[in-house]
Amino acid sequence: SHIKEKTAFVTECLRAHNIHVPLVLMRWNTLTGQTRHTNGSFFRAALIFNTLLDLPAEVSSVALSLNTEILQETLPQRIDVSGIALFYIFNLKRPVFYVLKFLRQMQGKVIAHGTDYIVTKTQFGYQLILTNTAVFNPSLSLQENLIGNFKKKKKILLQGISPGHYQIKQYIFDQQHGALYRLYQLFQTKYGRSTEMIDYIDRKTIPHLNVYDEF
């Protein structure tokens, strides 16, 4: 990836001067369009999740802006694609907020992994993370049928799981379950968005949770 290549290049240059220090990823992003519409219409949580999960060992931390005003992403004439903010305007939580929460929830030992799944074993059971990343230029087309072509149906068989009664907690975070920009765009009137609307959007743009028992 681009980040891996740049990290390897910088690390090699530092080693040539006998400098061994941890690196901080300051300016990074997964945006590909030049407007808030083209970027916001494409849900990027899985892409951000895998980017952070796949960081080289030399990168000790990443930088995030607090909100889009500080990042100056909301300037009328351009959009800043060199950083990621935790909050949108009015402090609405962006997908990266929940991506960081999911990363923090990851525990245990990795017992299986692939390009789009990770299985860990913990003291309280198992964790299975499924992701579906797609990279394309959203300025080419934002049609639902094009975005729908990136959807995947996967069947995963987990073998060697200890038998017993389990409580299954399933989080779903995608364009239909928690996408901020999609819901935000539905609340457009010439009178603007009131505090009541913003509070509602903030409550609705969270990952969906299912809980059930299974043997």
N, C-alpha and C positions, 0 to 999 in steps of 0.2 A: 504494500500500500504506500501511498504518498508519505504518510507520517513515518512509517518504518524506514523508508529510503532516506528521508531527510535526517532522521535520528541517527542512522548508521553513518551518514556522511559527517554530521557534526561530531559524533563520538570519535570517529577516526581522526578528524582534524585536531580535536582536543588531546587525544592520546599521542599524536605526533609531537605535541608540545609538553608531553608528560603531565597533562592536566586530567584529573579524575574527579569529577563532580557529578552529582545527580542533576538531571535536566528537568526543567519545568516547561510544559507545553502551554505557551501563552496565547497565541492567536491561532485558532483552529475552527473548523466548521464543516458541516456537511451540506451547506446550501449550494444549489447549482443555478438557480434563477436570479434575476436582478430586481424582482419586485416581491412585495410581501404576499401578493396573491399567488404567484407561481410557486413560491416556496411553501407558503402556508397550506396550500391545497394538497400537498403531498406529505403524508404522515411519515416522520423520519425517526421515530423512537427506537426502532430495532437497529437502524443504521448507527445512531448515536451509541446505543448500548454495546454493539459489537466493536465499535471504534474504541471505546473506553476499555472494554474487556481485552482487546488485542494490542494494547499499548506495549511498546518495547520495555524491557526491564530497566533500561537506563532512564526512562521517564518516571520521576517520582511523584509528580502531581500535575494537575491541569488547572488552567485559569478560566473562570467564568465571570461574566458581568452580572450584576445584581438584577438589572432590568433593561428593557430595550431603550429607555431614555438615556441611561448612562452609556450604553453601547452605541447610541445614536443610530440605531437601526431604523428608527421611524422618521428619519428626515424625509421631507416630501419629494425631493428630487432623486434620491438614491437610497439603497439599502446596504448596510454594512454586512458583508459576508465573511468577515475575518474573525468573528467571535460568536459565542453563544451566551445568551442571557437566561437566567433562571426564571424570570417573570416577564410577562408581557405588560402592556400598559394597564394601569389600575391594579398592578400586582397580581394579575391572573397567572396561575402556575403554568409554565410551559412544559412540554413533554419531558425535557431533560431533568426537570425537578423529580418526576417519578422514576425516570431511568436511574438516577442516583439512589433513590430509595430502594429500587429493586436490587441494585448492586450491593447495597449495604445489607440487604436481607439474605444474600447468598452466603451460605455457610457450608461447613463440612469438607469432605474430600471428594474431588472429582473422580468418578468411577467410569464415566463414559462421556465422550464428546465428539461432535462432528461440526460441519460448517454452519449448521443452524440449530443445534441442540446441545445442551449440557445437562448431565445428571450428576448430582452430588449426594453423598450419604452423610447424614448428620446424626446427632444424638437422639433426635426426636423422629427420625424417619428419612425421607428422601426429598430432594428437590429436582424438578425437571423444568428447564427453561427452553422454550421454543421461540425461535425468531425467524423472521422472513424479511431479508433485506433486498432491496432493489435499487439500483442506481441508474437514473436516466435523466435527461434534461427536461424538466417540467415545462419549459417554454415551448417545446415542440408540440405538446398536446396535454391537456388536462381532462380529456374526456374520460368519463367513468368506465367505458368499455376498455380503454387502454390500461388504466390503473387496475382494472379487474383482472387483466391478463397476468398480473404479477402475483395473484393469489395462488396459494398452493394447498393441496390437501395431502396430509402426511399420516401414515399409520406407523406407529412405533410400538414395538413389543419389548417390554422390560422383563428380562429373565433374571432369576436369582434374587428377587425381592422376597424378604422374609414374610411368610404367611401370617395373617392376622387381620384384625379390624383396624381400618385406617380412616382418619378424617381427611378428606380431600379438600384442599383450598386452591381454587383455580382463579387466577387473575387474568383478565383479558384486557389488553391495552392496544387498541388499533384505531383505525379511522372511524369506526362505528362505536367504539367504547373509549371515550376519553379524549378525543382529538379536540384541542382548544379552538383552533382557527375555524374549523368547520362549523362549530356551534356559534362562535362569535359572529360569523358572517350572516347568520340567520336573524340576528337582532340589529338590523339596519333600518333606521327611519331618519327622516330629516330632522327629528328632534334629538337625535343622539341616543346614547345608552345611559339609562339612569342607574343609580346605585342598586336599586332592586334588581335590574337586569344583570348587572355585573356580579352580584352575590349569587344569583341563580346560575349563571355560567360557571362560576367558580365551583359551585357544589356539584354540577353535572359533569364537569370535565375531569373526572377521576377514573382510574382503572376499574373495570367491572369485576365484582367478586362473586363467585359461586362457592358454596360450602355444602358438602354432602358426605355421607359415610359409605364405605365400601369394604368388602372382605376380599 
